[in-house]
């Protein structure tokens, strides 16, 4: 569907976007390599899962450790049931998407019966590629 932006897109803009995107990927790869090197350095200096800090040439390099804990669902529910602490167990009713799709495919239910139940989301993505390999 044409809009007012169509006349403003130029070949130079596409080339610039393509080149910048290529540079971005190269920069991300180099940064990931450096991060891996820094992680290995701190692993040897202070050990795995320990924070660390060094200062070189007026720059401070820090490694922070973020810790998160989750309960193992099956084991925790079982233990709470054994302790008769059922009030600490959260029961969740969720639609089984695989079974719903199978029921739709088999004709056991219709899409009209689920009208208003489906959430559709869309994401936008831009891709610029040369028509001839570079």
N, C-alpha and C positions, 0 to 999 in steps of 0.2 A: 504494500500500500504506500504510494508515494506521499512524502511530506515535505515540509520546507527545508529539511536538512539535506535532501538529496543533492541539491545544486552546490552545496558547500563541501562535499567530500571530494578530495582531489587524489590523484595518483600519488603525489608527494606525501600526503597524509598516510596513505596505506603503506608506502615504502618505509616511512619513518616509524609507524607502529610496528611493522614487521621487524625492522632492525632493532628497535628498543626491546621488543619482546625477546629476541634472540640474545641480546646483551643481558637482559634480566635473568634468563635461564643460565647463562654462563656465570654471572655474578652469584646466583644462588648455589650453583655447584661448587664454586670456589669457597664461598662462605661455609657451606656444609663440610668441606674438607678441613678448613681451618678450625671449625667447631669441634670436629672429631679429634684433631690434633690437640686442641686445648683440653678436651675431656680426658684424653689419654695422659696428658701431662699431669693433670690434677689427680687422676687415678693413681699414678705412681708417686706423686708428692704427698698426698694426704689420704689416699685410699678411696675406694669406690663408695658412693653415697655419703661423702663428707664434703662440706663446703670448703672453698679455698679462695685465696686472693693473692695476687702478686702485682707489683707496680714496675713497669719498664718504660723507659723513654717518655715519661709524663703521662702514661696511660695505665689505668687500673683494670686488670682482668679479674673478674670474680666468677666463681661457680657457686650457684645457689642450688640447694636441694629442696625440692617440693615433695612433701610426703602426704599421701592420701591413704585412707583406710576404708575398706568396705567389708561388710559382713558377707561370708559365704552363705548364699541364700539357703541351700538345702540343709547344710549342717546346722545353721543357726535356728531355722524353723524347727528342725528335729529336736535340738537341745531345749528350746523354749517350750515345746510341747511336753518333753520329758519333765521339765520343771513346773509344768502346769501354769505357764505364763502366757496363755493364749491371747491375752489382751495386748501383748507386745508384738503380735503377728498381724501384719496388714494383709488382708485378702483383697486381691485386685481382679475384677472381672474385665477381660479384654476380648475384643473380637479376634477370632482366629482367621487371619487373612487368607491363608492357604485353603482352609476349608470353605470359606465364603466363596473364593474364586472357583473352587471345584464345584460347589453347589450351583453357582451361576452357569458354569460350563455344562453341567448335567441338566440344567433347566429346573432344578428343585426350587429355586427362587428367581425372581426377575429383578432387573435393575430398578424397575419402578417401585418394587417393594422396599428398596433401600434408598429411595429418593431422599435427599437431604442428609444422608449418612456418610457420603464420600467427600473427602477433602482433596481437592486437586491443587497442586502447587506447580508453578513454573519457575524456572531460573533462566536468566539470559546469559549468553556467552558470546564473545566476539572472537572470531578466528580470521587471521589474515595469512594467506599462504601464496607464494609466487606460483604462477601458472607454469613457469619453466623452472626446473631445479636450479638452485644456486650452489 
